[in-house]
Amino acid sequence: FLLKLMLGNWDVTLSGILGYASAGMVYEWTHYIVHTKVVPCSNFFRRMKNHHRKHHVLNSEYWLGFSLIQMDDLFGTNPTVAEAKKRETRGSRRNVEESMNKG
């Protein structure tokens, strides 16, 4: 009821709720695929899984947009693997391991 008051009518309200719920489901499904041993059937989800795996394996400061890979292009967080290895930022796997071994 509160959303209807804010948005003006039921059509817009229901469209907003369904859009938000659908986006949430896509986000959760892609996150599940990325963090499990599920082998995606479609090329789209295989690309997404590979893209986000680089975020965890190579450098946590890159490849952030796993449900919308294009967002990494927009924000400059989609370098090639070679570029990311050259940059060696504080979020890189090597630097994280080195800092853990110092303490």
C-alpha positions as CSV (number, residue, x, y, z in Angstrom):
1,F,0.0,0.0,0.0
2,L,2.8,2.4,0.8
3,L,4.5,1.8,-2.5
4,K,1.2,2.5,-4.3
5,L,1.0,5.8,-2.5
6,M,4.5,6.7,-3.6
7,L,4.3,5.5,-7.2
8,G,0.8,6.5,-8.0
9,N,-0.9,3.4,-9.3
10,W,-0.9,-0.4,-9.0
11,D,0.5,-1.0,-12.5
12,V,3.7,0.9,-11.8
13,T,3.9,-0.5,-8.2
14,L,3.6,-4.1,-9.4
15,S,6.0,-3.6,-12.3
16,G,8.5,-2.2,-9.8
17,I,8.1,-5.0,-7.4
18,L,8.4,-7.7,-10.1
19,G,11.4,-5.9,-11.6
20,Y,13.2,-5.7,-8.3
21,A,12.4,-9.3,-7.4
22,S,13.5,-10.5,-10.8
23,A,16.8,-8.7,-10.6
24,G,17.3,-10.1,-7.1
25,M,16.7,-13.6,-8.4
26,V,19.2,-13.2,-11.2
27,Y,21.8,-11.8,-8.8
28,E,21.4,-14.7,-6.3
29,W,21.4,-17.3,-9.1
30,T,24.5,-16.0,-10.6
31,H,26.2,-15.8,-7.2
32,Y,25.2,-19.4,-6.5
33,I,26.7,-20.5,-9.9
34,V,29.9,-18.6,-9.3
35,H,30.5,-20.0,-5.8
36,T,29.6,-23.6,-6.4
37,K,30.7,-26.5,-8.6
38,V,27.7,-26.0,-10.9
39,V,28.6,-26.2,-14.5
40,P,26.6,-23.6,-16.4
41,C,24.8,-24.8,-19.6
42,S,24.8,-21.4,-21.3
43,N,27.7,-19.4,-22.7
44,F,26.3,-16.3,-20.8
45,F,26.6,-18.0,-17.4
46,R,30.0,-19.6,-18.2
47,R,31.4,-16.2,-19.1
48,M,29.9,-14.7,-15.9
49,K,31.4,-17.5,-13.8
50,N,34.8,-17.1,-15.4
51,H,34.7,-13.3,-15.0
52,H,33.8,-13.4,-11.3
53,R,36.3,-16.2,-10.5
54,K,39.1,-13.9,-11.6
55,H,37.9,-11.5,-8.9
56,H,38.5,-14.1,-6.2
57,V,41.5,-15.8,-7.6
58,L,43.6,-13.0,-9.2
59,N,42.7,-9.7,-7.6
60,S,39.7,-8.7,-5.5
61,E,39.8,-5.1,-6.7
62,Y,38.8,-6.0,-10.3
63,W,36.0,-7.9,-12.0
64,L,33.3,-6.9,-9.4
65,G,30.2,-6.8,-11.6
66,F,29.5,-10.5,-12.0
67,S,25.8,-10.2,-12.8
68,L,26.4,-7.4,-15.3
69,I,29.9,-7.7,-16.7
70,Q,29.5,-4.5,-18.7
71,M,29.5,-2.6,-15.4
72,D,33.2,-3.4,-15.0
73,D,33.8,-1.9,-18.5
74,L,32.0,1.2,-17.4
75,F,33.9,1.6,-14.1
76,G,37.3,0.5,-15.5
77,T,37.5,-2.7,-13.3
78,N,37.8,-5.1,-16.2
79,P,41.5,-5.2,-17.2
80,T,43.1,-8.1,-19.0
81,V,44.6,-10.7,-16.7
82,A,48.1,-9.5,-17.8
83,E,47.2,-5.9,-16.9
84,A,45.9,-6.9,-13.5
85,K,49.0,-8.9,-12.7
86,K,51.2,-5.9,-13.6
87,R,49.2,-3.5,-11.3
88,E,49.5,-5.8,-8.2
89,T,47.2,-3.6,-6.1
90,R,46.7,-4.2,-2.4
91,G,43.8,-6.5,-3.1
92,S,45.8,-8.9,-5.2
93,R,46.3,-12.5,-4.0
94,R,50.1,-12.2,-3.8
95,N,50.0,-9.0,-1.7
96,V,47.3,-10.5,0.6
97,E,49.4,-13.6,1.1
98,E,52.5,-11.6,1.8
99,S,50.7,-9.4,4.4
100,M,49.4,-12.5,6.1
101,N,52.9,-14.0,6.3
102,K,54.4,-10.8,7.8
103,G,52.3,-11.0,10.9
